[in-house]
């Protein structure tokens, strides 16, 4: 199975576009590990943070 990169919702992709003041294409290419610039690494790290926040929300709802 081929690695598809980091998969996030369109809501989070739009948030990353605004936070990093970049295009949707740049966000997508960064999440797919096509781009490996410092900004791309920062986008991936922020995407991971957003995913962890979603996990926390789900865990809190299940308690």
Order of alpha helices (4+ residues) and beta strands (2+ residues): alpha-alpha-alpha
